[in-house]
Each structure stands twice: as structure tokens, then as C-alpha cells.
């Protein structure tokens, strides 16, 4: 790796690389996070950050380098990721996390605050599923509504993986239950 502070001397696969089109005002996802739908927002942001090769900043997997010139590049990328996240938050939420120092701390703060697996969320999703009906919708529209609720349920309470193979059986059983639920 070059010791220059210029990002043009860094390979584009390096997480410290910033493209010339990257800027702090950039919106990575179209929907602002206002405190509801955290898992969908988190998933959209994760995809966007991954596409920018910056997801490792929020997971904490890009440590501050020991070389001073690379520390400057790391800080610049960290600040860019913080800006991108803040741009997608509502004003109130953004102000409450504005002073976090790293993208990882910001991500963790939001996750701790809004990614609560609780009975109320699970209840609401199950209730939504029970209330969805095809009505006048075509089958694709109906399936899309049902599947989005299933996906959110999976994000809240997915099947843990195990080495015994039972998770495959449980997943198959859940898939069968969902098929019956969809057909009903």
C-alpha cells in the first residue's frame, strides 16, 4: 500500500479508497429512517455500504491503521460513512447521534436503540400477516405483501444455525407453514 494520503494511489478494493464521486451529502438509500422499520432501513444501508466497500467501517472490521498517513485516510472514510448514515436519519434521530466518533459506534448506537426483538414487534408482524388478504390484488402483489412481512419476521427471529442439522428441518417446516398460510 502506498503511504501517500491520496486515495488515487489506493486500490479501489481497499476500504480506505474513496471514489471521486463520493461526497458527504450523498444519499445512499431513498427512505429516511424516522424510528420505524429499522430492519428494512438497516438492510438497505448495509447493501449500499457494501456496494461502496464501506460496510466494514460500521461492523468495526477496519481498525485505525498504525501508519499516520493511513490514519488520515481512515478518518476521512469514517467521516464519510458517518455523513452517509446521518443523511438518512430523521432530524431528531440525527441530532441524538451526531457526536459519535466512529461509524461503528454510530451503527451500534442505532442498533442498540432500534433493533429490539420484542413481543410487540413480533405480535404486530403476525397480526399484519393474519390481516393480509388477496382481495382484488393480483397474486404477485399479494405475495409481495406477505413475503415482506415474512422477511421482517425472519430478521427479528430467524432460525439459529446449528451443527446437528435440525435447523434445516425447522426451516423446511416453517416453509411448509408459510405455504399453507399463503394459500389460506
Rosetta blueprint (number, residue, H / E / L):
1 X L
2 X L
3 X L
4 X L
5 X L
6 X L
7 X H
8 X H
9 X H
10 X L
11 X L
12 X L
13 X L
14 X L
15 X L
16 X L
17 X L
18 X L
19 X L
20 X L
21 X L
22 X L
23 X L
24 X L
25 X L
26 X L
27 X L
28 X L
29 X L
30 X L
31 X L
32 X L
33 X E
34 X L
35 X L
36 X L
37 X L
38 X H
39 X H
40 X H
41 X H
42 X H
43 X H
44 X H
45 X H
46 X H
47 X H
48 X H
49 X H
50 X H
51 X H
52 X L
53 X L
54 X L
55 X H
56 X H
57 X H
58 X H
59 X H
60 X L
61 X L
62 X L
63 X L
64 X L
65 X L
66 X L
67 X L
68 X H
69 X H
70 X H
71 X H
72 X H
73 X H
74 X H
75 X H
76 X H
77 X H
78 X H
79 X H
80 X H
81 X H
82 X H
83 X H
84 X H
85 X H
86 X H
87 X H
88 X L
89 X E
90 X L
91 X H
92 X H
93 X H
94 X H
95 X H
96 X H
97 X H
98 X L
99 X L
100 X L
101 X L
102 X L
103 X H
104 X H
105 X H
106 X H
107 X H
108 X H
109 X H
110 X H
111 X H
112 X H
113 X H
114 X H
115 X L
116 X L
117 X L
118 X L
119 X H
120 X H
121 X H
122 X H
123 X H
124 X H
125 X H
126 X H
127 X H
128 X H
129 X H
130 X H
131 X H
132 X L
133 X L
134 X L
135 X L
136 X L
137 X L
138 X L
139 X H
140 X H
141 X H
142 X H
143 X H
144 X H
145 X H
146 X H
147 X H
148 X H
149 X H
150 X H
151 X H
152 X H
153 X H
154 X H
155 X H
156 X H
157 X H
158 X L
159 X L
160 X L
161 X L
162 X L
163 X L
164 X L
165 X L
166 X H
167 X H
168 X H
169 X H
170 X H
171 X H
172 X H
173 X H
174 X H
175 X H
176 X H
177 X H
178 X H
179 X H
180 X H
181 X H
182 X H
183 X H
184 X L
